[in-house]
Amino acid sequence: MVDGLDFAASVAGDADDPAMLLLHGWPQSRALYEPVVDQLSERFHVLAFDLPAIGDSKGAPPSAEKERLADLLLTAAERAGARSIVIVGIDVGGMISFAAARDHGHRIKGAMIGNTVIPGVEPWERIISDPRIWHFAFHAVPDLPELLVAGHERAYFDFFFNFLGSKTRPLPDDIRDRFTQAYARPEGLKAGFDWYRAFAADAKRNGEHKAIDTPILYFRGNADGRSPEEYVAGLRKAGARDVRPVTLEGTAEFTPIEAPERFADMVEEFANRCVAGERALA
């Protein structure tokens, strides 16, 4: 428990190994990472969390700002024995991963950011002005999304599973059901929309240039035609000194499910690099 919040996580591997903290996005749960946990746990202490109030995690966080969520999740991982942490996040989880690198860099060895744009960091303004990203504005409206989506979660989420996911390897029904169930409680549905309501505050914080020494890997699937290069350029402009891109060919939003072996190999390679100096001294 951290600040009155109960955190649920899928935990695997040896607690004496360097830790890997896996964070999902919206509308997902820690089930996103089930296909890769076993492989990653061979060399890392893996903790795949349900974000606060989502799935089996209970209790509403005091703020949905990503810096605050990063602090809460890192604290939960540290209390679970995590050390030499590499944090991996997709979608909103990637925004939290960036916040960890930017504002809590002394607590982690590296950060991976996947399939997302960071509030306040280029190309943020261009992305949110794209009419295909209409839901960012809708989800930020107080109360209305909960009113309209409650009772229709699966149908609403299916739109995004189809829009964001691979067209050749769509998410199976059982995963869609599990993701949807993770937001079934009113507090879970609200927590997901609150992530969007905090974007303005996130963008204000991230818009202030700050030197970021934490190694960062930005990855994305290329099914939407977007290259990671423009996102990496934005991260560098925001202050990241050690950042590089990776494209996972033929994948979309749900890369650990769509290409689990390639995803796990990519994560392992980066994490090994981040902790290599420490291991060399062991």
ABEGO torsion letter per residue (X at the ends): XBGGBBBBBBBBEBAABBBBBBBBBOBBBAAAAAAAAAAAAAABBBBBBBBBGBEABBEBBABABAAAAAAAAAAAAAAAGBBGBBBBBBEAAAAAAAAAAAAAAAABABBBBBGBBBBGBOAAAAAAABAAAAAAAAAABBGAAAAAABGAAAAAAAAAAAAABBAABBBBAAAAAAAAAAAABAAAAAAAAAAAAAAAAAAAAAABBBBBABBBBBBBBAAAGBBAAAAAAAAAAAGBABBBBBBBBGBBABAAAABAAAAAAAAAAAAAAAAAAAAAAX
